[in-house]
Amino acid sequence: MPFVFGFAPVLFLFLGSQIYFPLRALRWAWRRIHSRPKRIGAALVGLALYFAYFTLFIRGEASGHEPTRMTLWYALVAAPFLWWIFSSTIAFAVVVLIWIVRGVARLPRALASARQPPRPEPAHSAASRRQFLEHAATAAVAAPFVAGAYGLLYGRLNLETTNRRIQLAHLPDAFHGFRIAQLSDIHIGPFMSEDEIRKYVRIANELKPDMIVLTGDFLTFDPSPKEAVVRALSGLRAPYGVFGCLGNHDAWARSEDALTELFGQGGVKILRQEHVAIRNAGERFNLIGIDFANSRHMSAGEGHMSSETLEGMEALMEKDAVNILLSHNPETFDRAAELGVDFSLAGHTHGGQLALEFISPEIAPTRIVTPYVAGWFQKPGGQLYVNRGIGTIAAPMRVGAPPELTVFELARGA
């Protein structure tokens, strides 16, 4: 059943897109080529170029190692190819939707005409309406390609700094106005280079927060850039320290222990089922950090907490202090709130990455997996903020979910 409702439709849209759009391109070319041999030649050349490009991309990806800067291969091969794959798949979903809408719209007319002959419609009126609908359909199908280009060239780099006031009923007076900056989902690689990360580090430092937290996914799958990402992030500076937790991709890259050690050498404390007291003027709050907590939809492997139970969390909490949790997976929020964790900071979702929140916050693919896609949430027992992160995975683009650096100001209040 998960295959039927999850992977199968995506596979259908992907395969359909790789058949539908080449056929449309072929049809367009044949309208302009009247010689049959030239038509056949154009078709063969087009297919050869497509498969050559596809093979070139697959061979490059098969190396398994991602550079920490943009290279010529990623700029000229990987980026255009990934733009095409994701944009065409989404565009074909629009095509299928148009087919469904047209079929539903024609059904009443077909039933009515079966009962009585339709009234003749002026030819110019029918042609005008048909032309309008064709133009509207063409614009709708073209939109994903335009949006994909925007997301690749601009959207993934358009950093948004979000300021959020967090009211905590039992916050000590010494921490009223305490500022915490959050960065998440770095995903170092050719589309999030070491130099680009250093730029975000400078921005975070210039905001002069009291503390900085990092909520996981420093890597993607390749463990080799771990020294580079630690080197870039070790430039973060804050009076009360820089702390972090690990994400599922850090586990999949089998780099949890290595990252923890490297960050420690660089002055960043990674909290792994640990807590630390943040003290000021004789008062404190309790900062907790955990590794990626497994959920029904995703697992980082054995030895990781369950997001539903958070076994062992009680031992990390302090009953007489405000408890703040760093957890990459926002799915831990329900259980954390039940346990009385006052404020949870998470990432993981990329805000949907390819979302349409400018139309509605509900339109994001990640919402299929979790209701906690991006932003602030509250329920009895606690609050949650889900940071959209700065990196990308799979599609090197962001649409409707710009990269984010969040600055929280803690305040005493209900």
Contacts in CASP RR format, 6 or more apart in sequence:
PFRMAT RR
TARGET T0000
AUTHOR 0000-0000-0000
METHOD contacts of the structure
MODEL  1
MPFVFGFAPVLFLFLGSQIYFPLRALRWAWRRIHSRPKRIGAALVGLALY
FAYFTLFIRGEASGHEPTRMTLWYALVAAPFLWWIFSSTIAFAVVVLIWI
VRGVARLPRALASARQPPRPEPAHSAASRRQFLEHAATAAVAAPFVAGAY
GLLYGRLNLETTNRRIQLAHLPDAFHGFRIAQLSDIHIGPFMSEDEIRKY
VRIANELKPDMIVLTGDFLTFDPSPKEAVVRALSGLRAPYGVFGCLGNHD
AWARSEDALTELFGQGGVKILRQEHVAIRNAGERFNLIGIDFANSRHMSA
GEGHMSSETLEGMEALMEKDAVNILLSHNPETFDRAAELGVDFSLAGHTH
GGQLALEFISPEIAPTRIVTPYVAGWFQKPGGQLYVNRGIGTIAAPMRVG
APPELTVFELARGA
10 89 0 8 1.000
13 89 0 8 1.000
13 90 0 8 1.000
13 92 0 8 1.000
13 93 0 8 1.000
13 96 0 8 1.000
14 85 0 8 1.000
14 89 0 8 1.000
16 92 0 8 1.000
17 88 0 8 1.000
17 89 0 8 1.000
17 91 0 8 1.000
17 92 0 8 1.000
18 88 0 8 1.000
20 92 0 8 1.000
20 95 0 8 1.000
21 88 0 8 1.000
21 91 0 8 1.000
21 92 0 8 1.000
22 46 0 8 1.000
22 47 0 8 1.000
22 50 0 8 1.000
26 42 0 8 1.000
26 43 0 8 1.000
29 39 0 8 1.000
29 42 0 8 1.000
29 43 0 8 1.000
30 39 0 8 1.000
30 42 0 8 1.000
33 39 0 8 1.000
33 42 0 8 1.000
53 77 0 8 1.000
53 81 0 8 1.000
54 81 0 8 1.000
56 77 0 8 1.000
57 77 0 8 1.000
57 78 0 8 1.000
57 81 0 8 1.000
60 73 0 8 1.000
60 77 0 8 1.000
60 78 0 8 1.000
61 78 0 8 1.000
64 221 0 8 1.000
64 222 0 8 1.000
65 222 0 8 1.000
65 224 0 8 1.000
66 189 0 8 1.000
66 190 0 8 1.000
66 220 0 8 1.000
66 222 0 8 1.000
66 224 0 8 1.000
66 225 0 8 1.000
67 74 0 8 1.000
67 189 0 8 1.000
67 190 0 8 1.000
68 188 0 8 1.000
68 189 0 8 1.000
68 190 0 8 1.000
68 193 0 8 1.000
68 194 0 8 1.000
68 225 0 8 1.000
68 228 0 8 1.000
68 229 0 8 1.000
69 189 0 8 1.000
69 190 0 8 1.000
69 193 0 8 1.000
69 194 0 8 1.000
69 195 0 8 1.000
70 190 0 8 1.000
70 191 0 8 1.000
70 193 0 8 1.000
71 190 0 8 1.000
74 190 0 8 1.000
74 191 0 8 1.000
78 190 0 8 1.000
78 396 0 8 1.000
79 152 0 8 1.000
79 191 0 8 1.000
79 396 0 8 1.000
82 152 0 8 1.000
82 394 0 8 1.000
82 395 0 8 1.000
82 396 0 8 1.000
82 397 0 8 1.000
83 148 0 8 1.000
83 149 0 8 1.000
83 152 0 8 1.000
83 397 0 8 1.000
86 148 0 8 1.000
86 354 0 8 1.000
86 394 0 8 1.000
86 395 0 8 1.000
86 397 0 8 1.000
87 144 0 8 1.000
87 145 0 8 1.000
87 147 0 8 1.000
87 148 0 8 1.000
87 149 0 8 1.000
88 144 0 8 1.000
88 145 0 8 1.000
90 144 0 8 1.000
90 354 0 8 1.000
91 141 0 8 1.000
91 142 0 8 1.000
91 143 0 8 1.000
91 144 0 8 1.000
91 145 0 8 1.000
94 140 0 8 1.000
94 141 0 8 1.000
94 143 0 8 1.000
94 144 0 8 1.000
95 141 0 8 1.000
98 137 0 8 1.000
98 140 0 8 1.000
98 141 0 8 1.000
109 118 0 8 1.000
112 118 0 8 1.000
147 399 0 8 1.000
148 397 0 8 1.000
148 399 0 8 1.000
150 397 0 8 1.000
150 399 0 8 1.000
151 397 0 8 1.000
151 398 0 8 1.000
151 399 0 8 1.000
152 396 0 8 1.000
152 397 0 8 1.000
155 397 0 8 1.000
155 398 0 8 1.000
155 399 0 8 1.000
155 402 0 8 1.000
155 403 0 8 1.000
156 191 0 8 1.000
156 391 0 8 1.000
156 392 0 8 1.000
156 396 0 8 1.000
156 397 0 8 1.000
156 398 0 8 1.000
156 403 0 8 1.000
157 196 0 8 1.000
157 403 0 8 1.000
158 398 0 8 1.000
158 402 0 8 1.000
158 403 0 8 1.000
159 200 0 8 1.000
159 203 0 8 1.000
159 390 0 8 1.000
159 402 0 8 1.000
159 403 0 8 1.000
159 404 0 8 1.000
159 405 0 8 1.000
160 388 0 8 1.000
160 402 0 8 1.000
160 403 0 8 1.000
160 404 0 8 1.000
160 405 0 8 1.000
161 203 0 8 1.000
161 207 0 8 1.000
161 404 0 8 1.000
161 405 0 8 1.000
161 406 0 8 1.000
161 407 0 8 1.000
162 404 0 8 1.000
162 405 0 8 1.000
162 406 0 8 1.000
162 407 0 8 1.000
163 406 0 8 1.000
163 407 0 8 1.000
163 409 0 8 1.000
164 376 0 8 1.000
164 385 0 8 1.000
164 406 0 8 1.000
164 407 0 8 1.000
164 408 0 8 1.000
164 409 0 8 1.000
165 408 0 8 1.000
165 409 0 8 1.000
165 411 0 8 1.000
166 343 0 8 1.000
166 383 0 8 1.000
166 385 0 8 1.000
166 408 0 8 1.000
166 409 0 8 1.000
166 410 0 8 1.000
166 411 0 8 1.000
167 411 0 8 1.000
167 412 0 8 1.000
167 413 0 8 1.000
167 414 0 8 1.000
168 322 0 8 1.000
168 342 0 8 1.000
168 343 0 8 1.000
168 410 0 8 1.000
168 411 0 8 1.000
168 412 0 8 1.000
168 413 0 8 1.000
169 412 0 8 1.000
169 413 0 8 1.000
169 414 0 8 1.000
170 321 0 8 1.000
170 322 0 8 1.000
170 342 0 8 1.000
171 285 0 8 1.000
171 322 0 8 1.000
171 410 0 8 1.000
171 411 0 8 1.000
171 412 0 8 1.000
171 413 0 8 1.000
172 280 0 8 1.000
172 283 0 8 1.000
172 284 0 8 1.000
172 285 0 8 1.000
172 322 0 8 1.000
172 412 0 8 1.000
173 283 0 8 1.000
173 412 0 8 1.000
174 280 0 8 1.000
174 281 0 8 1.000
174 282 0 8 1.000
174 283 0 8 1.000
175 278 0 8 1.000
175 280 0 8 1.000
175 283 0 8 1.000
175 285 0 8 1.000
175 322 0 8 1.000
175 410 0 8 1.000
175 412 0 8 1.000
176 410 0 8 1.000
176 411 0 8 1.000
176 412 0 8 1.000
177 409 0 8 1.000
177 410 0 8 1.000
177 411 0 8 1.000
178 210 0 8 1.000
178 211 0 8 1.000
178 280 0 8 1.000
178 409 0 8 1.000
178 410 0 8 1.000
179 207 0 8 1.000
179 208 0 8 1.000
179 209 0 8 1.000
179 210 0 8 1.000
179 211 0 8 1.000
179 407 0 8 1.000
179 408 0 8 1.000
179 409 0 8 1.000
179 410 0 8 1.000
180 209 0 8 1.000
180 210 0 8 1.000
180 211 0 8 1.000
180 212 0 8 1.000
180 213 0 8 1.000
180 345 0 8 1.000
180 407 0 8 1.000
180 408 0 8 1.000
180 410 0 8 1.000
181 204 0 8 1.000
181 207 0 8 1.000
181 209 0 8 1.000
181 211 0 8 1.000
181 212 0 8 1.000
181 213 0 8 1.000
181 238 0 8 1.000
181 405 0 8 1.000
181 406 0 8 1.000
181 407 0 8 1.000
181 408 0 8 1.000
182 212 0 8 1.000
182 213 0 8 1.000
182 214 0 8 1.000
182 215 0 8 1.000
182 345 0 8 1.000
182 385 0 8 1.000
182 387 0 8 1.000
182 405 0 8 1.000
182 406 0 8 1.000
182 407 0 8 1.000
182 408 0 8 1.000
183 200 0 8 1.000
183 204 0 8 1.000
183 212 0 8 1.000
183 213 0 8 1.000
183 214 0 8 1.000
183 215 0 8 1.000
183 233 0 8 1.000
183 387 0 8 1.000
183 389 0 8 1.000
183 390 0 8 1.000
183 405 0 8 1.000
184 214 0 8 1.000
184 215 0 8 1.000
184 216 0 8 1.000
184 217 0 8 1.000
184 328 0 8 1.000
184 346 0 8 1.000
184 347 0 8 1.000
184 348 0 8 1.000
184 387 0 8 1.000
184 388 0 8 1.000
184 389 0 8 1.000
184 390 0 8 1.000
184 404 0 8 1.000
185 215 0 8 1.000
185 216 0 8 1.000
185 217 0 8 1.000
185 347 0 8 1.000
185 348 0 8 1.000
185 350 0 8 1.000
185 387 0 8 1.000
185 388 0 8 1.000
185 389 0 8 1.000
185 390 0 8 1.000
185 391 0 8 1.000
186 192 0 8 1.000
186 197 0 8 1.000
186 214 0 8 1.000
186 216 0 8 1.000
186 217 0 8 1.000
186 218 0 8 1.000
186 229 0 8 1.000
186 233 0 8 1.000
186 389 0 8 1.000
186 390 0 8 1.000
186 391 0 8 1.000
187 217 0 8 1.000
187 218 0 8 1.000
187 219 0 8 1.000
187 220 0 8 1.000
187 249 0 8 1.000
187 391 0 8 1.000
187 392 0 8 1.000
187 393 0 8 1.000
188 194 0 8 1.000
188 197 0 8 1.000
188 218 0 8 1.000
188 219 0 8 1.000
188 220 0 8 1.000
188 225 0 8 1.000
188 228 0 8 1.000
188 229 0 8 1.000
188 232 0 8 1.000
189 220 0 8 1.000
189 225 0 8 1.000
191 391 0 8 1.000
191 392 0 8 1.000
191 396 0 8 1.000
192 390 0 8 1.000
192 391 0 8 1.000
192 392 0 8 1.000
194 225 0 8 1.000
194 228 0 8 1.000
194 229 0 8 1.000
194 231 0 8 1.000
194 232 0 8 1.000
197 229 0 8 1.000
197 232 0 8 1.000
197 233 0 8 1.000
197 390 0 8 1.000
198 232 0 8 1.000
198 235 0 8 1.000
200 390 0 8 1.000
200 405 0 8 1.000
201 232 0 8 1.000
201 233 0 8 1.000
201 235 0 8 1.000
201 236 0 8 1.000
203 405 0 8 1.000
204 212 0 8 1.000
204 236 0 8 1.000
204 405 0 8 1.000
205 235 0 8 1.000
205 236 0 8 1.000
205 237 0 8 1.000
207 405 0 8 1.000
207 407 0 8 1.000
209 238 0 8 1.000
209 407 0 8 1.000
210 238 0 8 1.000
210 239 0 8 1.000
210 240 0 8 1.000
211 238 0 8 1.000
211 239 0 8 1.000
211 240 0 8 1.000
211 241 0 8 1.000
211 242 0 8 1.000
211 243 0 8 1.000
211 278 0 8 1.000
212 236 0 8 1.000
212 237 0 8 1.000
212 238 0 8 1.000
212 241 0 8 1.000
212 242 0 8 1.000
212 243 0 8 1.000
213 242 0 8 1.000
213 243 0 8 1.000
213 244 0 8 1.000
213 326 0 8 1.000
213 345 0 8 1.000
214 233 0 8 1.000
214 236 0 8 1.000
214 242 0 8 1.000
214 243 0 8 1.000
214 244 0 8 1.000
214 245 0 8 1.000
214 268 0 8 1.000
215 244 0 8 1.000
215 245 0 8 1.000
215 247 0 8 1.000
215 326 0 8 1.000
215 327 0 8 1.000
215 328 0 8 1.000
215 345 0 8 1.000
215 346 0 8 1.000
215 347 0 8 1.000
215 387 0 8 1.000
216 244 0 8 1.000
216 245 0 8 1.000
216 246 0 8 1.000
216 247 0 8 1.000
216 250 0 8 1.000
216 328 0 8 1.000
216 347 0 8 1.000
217 247 0 8 1.000
217 248 0 8 1.000
217 249 0 8 1.000
217 250 0 8 1.000
217 328 0 8 1.000
217 347 0 8 1.000
217 348 0 8 1.000
218 226 0 8 1.000
218 229 0 8 1.000
218 230 0 8 1.000
218 233 0 8 1.000
218 246 0 8 1.000
218 247 0 8 1.000
218 249 0 8 1.000
218 250 0 8 1.000
218 259 0 8 1.000
219 225 0 8 1.000
219 226 0 8 1.000
219 229 0 8 1.000
219 249 0 8 1.000
219 250 0 8 1.000
219 253 0 8 1.000
219 255 0 8 1.000
219 259 0 8 1.000
220 249 0 8 1.000
220 253 0 8 1.000
220 393 0 8 1.000
221 249 0 8 1.000
221 252 0 8 1.000
221 253 0 8 1.000
222 253 0 8 1.000
223 253 0 8 1.000
223 254 0 8 1.000
223 255 0 8 1.000
223 258 0 8 1.000
226 253 0 8 1.000
226 255 0 8 1.000
226 258 0 8 1.000
226 259 0 8 1.000
226 262 0 8 1.000
227 262 0 8 1.000
230 259 0 8 1.000
230 262 0 8 1.000
230 263 0 8 1.000
230 265 0 8 1.000
230 266 0 8 1.000
230 268 0 8 1.000
233 263 0 8 1.000
233 268 0 8 1.000
234 263 0 8 1.000
234 266 0 8 1.000
234 267 0 8 1.000
234 268 0 8 1.000
236 242 0 8 1.000
236 268 0 8 1.000
240 278 0 8 1.000
240 280 0 8 1.000
241 269 0 8 1.000
242 267 0 8 1.000
242 268 0 8 1.000
242 269 0 8 1.000
243 268 0 8 1.000
243 269 0 8 1.000
243 270 0 8 1.000
243 271 0 8 1.000
243 276 0 8 1.000
243 287 0 8 1.000
243 289 0 8 1.000
243 326 0 8 1.000
244 263 0 8 1.000
244 268 0 8 1.000
244 269 0 8 1.000
244 270 0 8 1.000
244 271 0 8 1.000
244 289 0 8 1.000
244 326 0 8 1.000
245 270 0 8 1.000
245 271 0 8 1.000
245 272 0 8 1.000
245 289 0 8 1.000
245 290 0 8 1.000
245 291 0 8 1.000
245 326 0 8 1.000
245 327 0 8 1.000
245 328 0 8 1.000
246 256 0 8 1.000
246 259 0 8 1.000
246 260 0 8 1.000
246 270 0 8 1.000
246 272 0 8 1.000
246 291 0 8 1.000
246 292 0 8 1.000
246 328 0 8 1.000
247 291 0 8 1.000
247 292 0 8 1.000
247 300 0 8 1.000
247 328 0 8 1.000
247 329 0 8 1.000
247 348 0 8 1.000
248 292 0 8 1.000
248 298 0 8 1.000
248 300 0 8 1.000
248 328 0 8 1.000
248 329 0 8 1.000
248 348 0 8 1.000
249 393 0 8 1.000
250 256 0 8 1.000
250 259 0 8 1.000
250 292 0 8 1.000
251 291 0 8 1.000
251 292 0 8 1.000
251 300 0 8 1.000
251 301 0 8 1.000
251 304 0 8 1.000
252 300 0 8 1.000
256 272 0 8 1.000
256 291 0 8 1.000
259 270 0 8 1.000
260 270 0 8 1.000
260 272 0 8 1.000
263 269 0 8 1.000
263 270 0 8 1.000
264 270 0 8 1.000
269 276 0 8 1.000
271 287 0 8 1.000
271 288 0 8 1.000
271 289 0 8 1.000
271 290 0 8 1.000
271 326 0 8 1.000
272 289 0 8 1.000
272 290 0 8 1.000
272 291 0 8 1.000
273 289 0 8 1.000
273 290 0 8 1.000
273 291 0 8 1.000
273 305 0 8 1.000
273 312 0 8 1.000
273 316 0 8 1.000
274 288 0 8 1.000
274 289 0 8 1.000
274 316 0 8 1.000
275 286 0 8 1.000
275 287 0 8 1.000
275 288 0 8 1.000
275 289 0 8 1.000
275 316 0 8 1.000
275 317 0 8 1.000
275 318 0 8 1.000
276 286 0 8 1.000
276 287 0 8 1.000
277 284 0 8 1.000
277 285 0 8 1.000
277 286 0 8 1.000
277 287 0 8 1.000
277 318 0 8 1.000
277 321 0 8 1.000
278 284 0 8 1.000
278 285 0 8 1.000
278 286 0 8 1.000
278 287 0 8 1.000
284 321 0 8 1.000
285 321 0 8 1.000
285 322 0 8 1.000
285 323 0 8 1.000
285 324 0 8 1.000
286 316 0 8 1.000
286 317 0 8 1.000
286 318 0 8 1.000
286 321 0 8 1.000
286 322 0 8 1.000
286 323 0 8 1.000
286 324 0 8 1.000
287 324 0 8 1.000
287 326 0 8 1.000
288 313 0 8 1.000
288 316 0 8 1.000
288 317 0 8 1.000
288 323 0 8 1.000
288 324 0 8 1.000
288 325 0 8 1.000
288 326 0 8 1.000
288 341 0 8 1.000
289 316 0 8 1.000
289 325 0 8 1.000
289 326 0 8 1.000
289 327 0 8 1.000
290 305 0 8 1.000
290 310 0 8 1.000
290 313 0 8 1.000
290 316 0 8 1.000
290 325 0 8 1.000
290 326 0 8 1.000
290 327 0 8 1.000
290 332 0 8 1.000
291 300 0 8 1.000
291 304 0 8 1.000
291 305 0 8 1.000
291 328 0 8 1.000
292 300 0 8 1.000
292 304 0 8 1.000
292 328 0 8 1.000
292 329 0 8 1.000
293 304 0 8 1.000
293 305 0 8 1.000
293 306 0 8 1.000
293 307 0 8 1.000
293 310 0 8 1.000
293 327 0 8 1.000
293 329 0 8 1.000
293 331 0 8 1.000
293 332 0 8 1.000
294 300 0 8 1.000
294 301 0 8 1.000
294 304 0 8 1.000
294 305 0 8 1.000
294 306 0 8 1.000
294 307 0 8 1.000
295 306 0 8 1.000
295 307 0 8 1.000
295 308 0 8 1.000
295 329 0 8 1.000
295 331 0 8 1.000
296 308 0 8 1.000
297 331 0 8 1.000
297 369 0 8 1.000
297 370 0 8 1.000
298 329 0 8 1.000
298 369 0 8 1.000
305 311 0 8 1.000
305 312 0 8 1.000
305 313 0 8 1.000
305 332 0 8 1.000
307 329 0 8 1.000
307 331 0 8 1.000
307 332 0 8 1.000
307 335 0 8 1.000
308 334 0 8 1.000
308 335 0 8 1.000
309 335 0 8 1.000
310 332 0 8 1.000
310 335 0 8 1.000
310 336 0 8 1.000
310 339 0 8 1.000
313 335 0 8 1.000
313 336 0 8 1.000
313 339 0 8 1.000
313 341 0 8 1.000
314 339 0 8 1.000
317 323 0 8 1.000
317 339 0 8 1.000
317 340 0 8 1.000
317 341 0 8 1.000
322 342 0 8 1.000
322 343 0 8 1.000
323 340 0 8 1.000
323 341 0 8 1.000
323 342 0 8 1.000
323 343 0 8 1.000
324 341 0 8 1.000
324 342 0 8 1.000
324 343 0 8 1.000
324 344 0 8 1.000
324 345 0 8 1.000
325 332 0 8 1.000
325 336 0 8 1.000
325 341 0 8 1.000
325 343 0 8 1.000
325 344 0 8 1.000
325 345 0 8 1.000
326 345 0 8 1.000
327 333 0 8 1.000
327 336 0 8 1.000
327 344 0 8 1.000
327 345 0 8 1.000
327 346 0 8 1.000
328 346 0 8 1.000
328 347 0 8 1.000
328 348 0 8 1.000
329 346 0 8 1.000
329 347 0 8 1.000
329 348 0 8 1.000
330 344 0 8 1.000
330 346 0 8 1.000
330 347 0 8 1.000
330 348 0 8 1.000
330 349 0 8 1.000
330 370 0 8 1.000
330 372 0 8 1.000
330 384 0 8 1.000
330 386 0 8 1.000
331 370 0 8 1.000
331 372 0 8 1.000
332 344 0 8 1.000
332 346 0 8 1.000
333 344 0 8 1.000
333 346 0 8 1.000
333 372 0 8 1.000
333 377 0 8 1.000
333 379 0 8 1.000
333 384 0 8 1.000
334 379 0 8 1.000
336 344 0 8 1.000
336 382 0 8 1.000
336 384 0 8 1.000
337 344 0 8 1.000
337 379 0 8 1.000
337 380 0 8 1.000
337 381 0 8 1.000
337 382 0 8 1.000
337 384 0 8 1.000
338 381 0 8 1.000
340 381 0 8 1.000
340 382 0 8 1.000
341 381 0 8 1.000
341 382 0 8 1.000
342 381 0 8 1.000
342 382 0 8 1.000
342 383 0 8 1.000
343 382 0 8 1.000
343 383 0 8 1.000
343 384 0 8 1.000
343 385 0 8 1.000
344 382 0 8 1.000
344 383 0 8 1.000
344 384 0 8 1.000
344 385 0 8 1.000
345 384 0 8 1.000
345 385 0 8 1.000
345 387 0 8 1.000
345 408 0 8 1.000
346 372 0 8 1.000
346 384 0 8 1.000
346 385 0 8 1.000
346 386 0 8 1.000
346 387 0 8 1.000
347 386 0 8 1.000
347 387 0 8 1.000
347 388 0 8 1.000
347 389 0 8 1.000
348 386 0 8 1.000
349 366 0 8 1.000
349 369 0 8 1.000
349 370 0 8 1.000
349 372 0 8 1.000
349 373 0 8 1.000
349 374 0 8 1.000
349 386 0 8 1.000
349 388 0 8 1.000
350 366 0 8 1.000
350 388 0 8 1.000
350 389 0 8 1.000
350 391 0 8 1.000
350 392 0 8 1.000
350 393 0 8 1.000
350 398 0 8 1.000
350 401 0 8 1.000
351 364 0 8 1.000
351 366 0 8 1.000
351 373 0 8 1.000
351 374 0 8 1.000
351 386 0 8 1.000
351 388 0 8 1.000
351 389 0 8 1.000
351 401 0 8 1.000
352 364 0 8 1.000
352 365 0 8 1.000
352 366 0 8 1.000
352 367 0 8 1.000
352 373 0 8 1.000
352 374 0 8 1.000
352 388 0 8 1.000
352 401 0 8 1.000
353 365 0 8 1.000
353 366 0 8 1.000
353 392 0 8 1.000
353 393 0 8 1.000
353 395 0 8 1.000
353 397 0 8 1.000
353 398 0 8 1.000
353 399 0 8 1.000
353 401 0 8 1.000
354 365 0 8 1.000
354 395 0 8 1.000
354 397 0 8 1.000
354 398 0 8 1.000
354 399 0 8 1.000
354 400 0 8 1.000
354 401 0 8 1.000
355 363 0 8 1.000
355 364 0 8 1.000
355 365 0 8 1.000
355 366 0 8 1.000
355 373 0 8 1.000
355 374 0 8 1.000
355 399 0 8 1.000
355 400 0 8 1.000
355 401 0 8 1.000
356 363 0 8 1.000
356 364 0 8 1.000
356 399 0 8 1.000
356 400 0 8 1.000
357 363 0 8 1.000
357 364 0 8 1.000
357 374 0 8 1.000
357 400 0 8 1.000
357 401 0 8 1.000
358 400 0 8 1.000
361 373 0 8 1.000
361 374 0 8 1.000
364 373 0 8 1.000
364 374 0 8 1.000
364 401 0 8 1.000
366 373 0 8 1.000
367 373 0 8 1.000
372 384 0 8 1.000
372 386 0 8 1.000
373 386 0 8 1.000
374 386 0 8 1.000
374 387 0 8 1.000
374 388 0 8 1.000
374 401 0 8 1.000
375 385 0 8 1.000
375 386 0 8 1.000
375 387 0 8 1.000
375 388 0 8 1.000
376 383 0 8 1.000
376 384 0 8 1.000
376 385 0 8 1.000
377 383 0 8 1.000
377 384 0 8 1.000
377 385 0 8 1.000
377 386 0 8 1.000
378 384 0 8 1.000
385 406 0 8 1.000
385 408 0 8 1.000
387 404 0 8 1.000
387 406 0 8 1.000
388 401 0 8 1.000
388 402 0 8 1.000
388 403 0 8 1.000
388 404 0 8 1.000
389 403 0 8 1.000
389 404 0 8 1.000
390 403 0 8 1.000
390 404 0 8 1.000
390 405 0 8 1.000
391 403 0 8 1.000
392 398 0 8 1.000
END
